Amino acid sequence: METNNHAYHIPVLLRESVNALLLHQKSVAVDVTFGGGGHARYMHSFLGKEGRLYAFDQDEDAHLSSDSLPGISMIRGNFKFLKNHLSAVGVKQVDAILADIGVSSHQFDVPERGFSFRSNARLDMRMNRQASLTAASVLNDYPEEDLLRVFNSYCDIANVYKLVQRILSLRNSKPFEYTEELAALCLTVGPKVKAHKYQAQVFQALRIEVNDEIGALQQFLIEASEVLRPGGRLAVISYHSIEDRLVKSYFKKGSFSGEITKDFYGNVLKPFVEVNRHPIVPTEDEIKDNARARSAKLRIAEKR
């Protein structure tokens, strides 16, 4: 039951994440990031006739890859609207939720999606291709202060001001259209020794902004706490420190700011109890088989 669509996406931390959900034959479960269906297939293998599995994805390509998955109810939508989408199909509470945050291998590997600096394509980067904001829109239309916010917030580079000034200068003569233009710009302002890492960071920041990934993650975590039944479990796999910090903070303190709220008796007010205090990371063998797993971190929590 663990066969996966490797051409689309290799599921990361498959057993560790799904086994932690404690699924049984009657579970009502949700995979909010269907992708190639690897996690969903394994989750479905635990369910009996009375169990139900709902799978979310806002990318139409993911839904095209789901045709051969009977028993899984597909929902096309952003997981940040988890509560509304489940309510629309008559589901108020669930037993388990899995989220594999980030870009699928498929999205990286299809050049025309514009996610990668390694191939030339239009600067798109939309996970939901019905959305209006693209990477080109950000580069060409954002004022200086918003560009500074994006690159200061969503990537770890030291010369953000220099990068933004270069973007402003170039777009005055010719609007950005293609990934190779941005990749070439990065080579002129980034360190020569770690050129690819610099390019990856800049592209990551743009992708996060285009898809509102941080806002979506925050809203999802709040809504997950509202639809999970007491004792239900949430497993979140993240791939960069910004996401992991948010998940860690919400699980530990019940907030994204790191502030703790306590009740009259001094108990911390938070919706979850951590199952693992430290993140679970892939083994060396998994990373050898799937290089994109190297930065993954899995956190698991149980609804109070």
N, C-alpha and C positions, 0 to 999 in steps of 0.2 A: 504493500500500500504506500510505499515511500517513493514511488517513481515520480520524477520531477521533469518539468519541461526545461531541460538544460539549455536549449537554444534560446529560451527567453530569459531565464533568471535562475541561478543556483541558490536555493534557500540557505541562509546563514543560521548557524546554531539551531538547526532543525529540531533535533531530539531535545536539547536542553530547554528550548522555549516552549515547545508543545507539551512535553511531559510535565512541565511545571504547572500547567493549567489544571491538572487533575481531572481531565475529562472522563465522563462515563457515558453509558449508552443513552441516557435521557438528557444529556447536557444540551443547553441552548448556548451556542458559541458564535463568536464573531471574529473574522479575520479582516481587519480594517485596511490592509494593504495587500490585496490579492496578488498583484504582479503576475508571475508565471504559474501560480497556484501550488507551489511546492509545500508551503506550510499548510494551506487549506486542505490539500489531499491527505496529509498526515493527520491533521485534526479530524477530518471526516472519518478516518479509519477507526476512531475510538467510539463513534456514535452508532446507536442502534436505530431501529425504525422510529422510535419516539424522540430521537434527538434531532436537532436542527442546527444547520450551519449557514450563517449569512456572511457573504464576502463583499467588501467594498473595494472599488477602485474608480478614480476619476478619469483614468486614461482609457480611451476607447480600445487601444491595442490589447490591453489586459482582458477586456471582455471578449474580444475575438478569440483569445486563447482558452476561453472557459467552456467552449461548446461541448467538450467531451467529459464534463464533470456533472453527471446526474446527482441530484441530492444536495447540491450546493446552490443556495439562492443568491444570485448576483444582484448587487445594488450599485448603480453607477452614480457616484457622488463622492464628495470630499469627506473624509472621516471627521472633520471638525463639526459636521452636522449629524453626528452619530445618532443623537437622541431623536431628532426629527425623522430621519430616514427609517429608523427602527419602528418608531411610532406609526409611520405611514403603512407598514406591513403588519401592524397589530402586535408588536413586541414592546413590552414595557420594561422587563427585566431579563438579564442574561446571566449565565454562569461563568463565562470566561471570555476574555478579549485578548487578541494578539495584534501587535503593531510592529511591523518591520519598517522603520522610518527611513526615508531617503529615496534615492534614485535607483531604479532597477537596472540590472545589467543590460536589458533590452534597450532601455532609454539611452544609455550611454553608447551602445553599440550601433544604433541606427543613426547614421551621420546627419540626416535631415532634421533630426530633433534639435540639433544645435547645443547639446549638453557638453560635448567634449572639445577640447582645444586641439586634439590630435587629428581631426579631419575638418575639412572646410564645408560649412553649411550656413544657412541664414541664422542669425542670432535670435533663436526662438526660446528654448528652455522651458516651455510650458508643459507641465504634466497634464493639465486639462487643456486640450487644444481649442476649446471653445472660449477660453478666457481671452481678454483683450490685451493684457499687459505682456509684453515680450522683453527679452534681454535688450534688444535694439531700442525699444521704447525707453527703458531705464537709462541707457547710455546717451541717447539723443535728446531726451526731454526732461530728465530730472535736473533741478537746479543744483548748484554746487553743494549747498548744505545737505541735500538729500543723498547725493553721491558720497559725500564724506561719511554720513551716517551708515550707509550700506556697507562700505568697505571697512569702516572702523568696527562695526558690530559683528559682521559675518565672516571675517577672515583674519588671519593672524599674520599681517605684513607690517613692516616698520615704516614704510614710506607712503602712506595713504595719500597725504596731501600732494606729493609729487605725481602720483598716479592720476588723481582727479584733475589736476591742472593739465596734464597731458591729454586726458580725455576731452576736457573742455576746449583745448586748443585745436585738436584734430577734428572734432565734430563741427567746428565753425566753418571749416573748408569743405568737409564732406561727411555726411551722416554715416554712422556705423551701420553696416548691413550684414557682414559675414564674420564668422568665428575667426578666420585667419587674420582679419584686421585687428581684432582685440588681442589675439595671441602674439602678433608681431609687436603691438604696442607694449605688451608685458616684457618682451625681450629688451626693449629700450630703456625701461625704468627699473626692472627687477635685477637681482643679483645674478651674475653669470653662472656661478657655481651651482645654484639651485633653481635654475630657470624653470624647469617643469613643475616644481613644487609651487613656485610663485604663480605660474599660470593656473594651476589647479585651484589655488586659493582664490584668485580673482574670479574665476568661473563659478566656483562654489558660492561666493557671496552674491553674485548676480542671480544664480538659480534660486537661492533661498529667498531673495527679494521678490522675484517674479512669481513664485508660488506661495508667498506668505507662509513659509514653512514653520517659522517660529510661532506666529500667531495661531496657525492651525493646530500645532502640537499642544499649545496651552489650552485652547478651547476643547480639544479632544480629551485631554486628561481630566478636565473638569466634567465633561459629559460622560466619560467612562465611569467616573465615581458615582454618577447619578443613575446610570442604568445597570450597573453591577449589583447583584443581590448581595446581602451580607455573607461573607465567606467566599464570594466569587473572586476569581484571580485575573490579574492584568499582567501581561508580559510585554515589555517594550524593548526592541532592539534599536539602538541608535549608532550613528557612525561618526559623529564629531562632537567635540567637547561642549559646544553650545547646547545641543539637544540633551546630551547626557546630564549636564548641570541642571537643566529644567526638570527632567524626570526625577533625578536624585532629590532635588529640593522639594518637589511636590510630594514624593513618597515619604521623605523624612520629616518635613515640616508643615506640609499642607499649604504651601505658598510657593510662588515663583521668585519672590524677592529674597527669600531666606529668613524672613521674619516669622517668629513663632507666636501663635495666638493660643492662650490657655483658658480653660474654663475656671469657674469659681474655686474648684478644688485643686487647681494647678496641673490638670491634665492637658496635654497638647491636643488642640483641636485639629484633626487631620482625618481625611477619609480612608487612608490606607495604612496598613502595617507592612513594613518591608519583610519579604521572605528571605532575600539575600542582602546582607548589609553591604557587600562589595559586589561590583558587577562581574558577571560571568563572561569570559572572553573565549574566542575560538582556540582550539588546540593548534599546535604547529602543523599537524597533518592536515587539518581543515584549511589553514592558510596556504599550505603548499598546493592543495587542490583548487583553491579559490582565493586568489590574491586580494580580491575586494572584501574579503572577510576580515582582513588584518586589523581594521580599526573598530570592529563591532564590539558593542558592550550591551549585555542583556541585564535588565533589572526586572524583578518580579515583585509584585505586591498583592496583598489580600485586602478586600474591602472589609472595613470594620463593622 
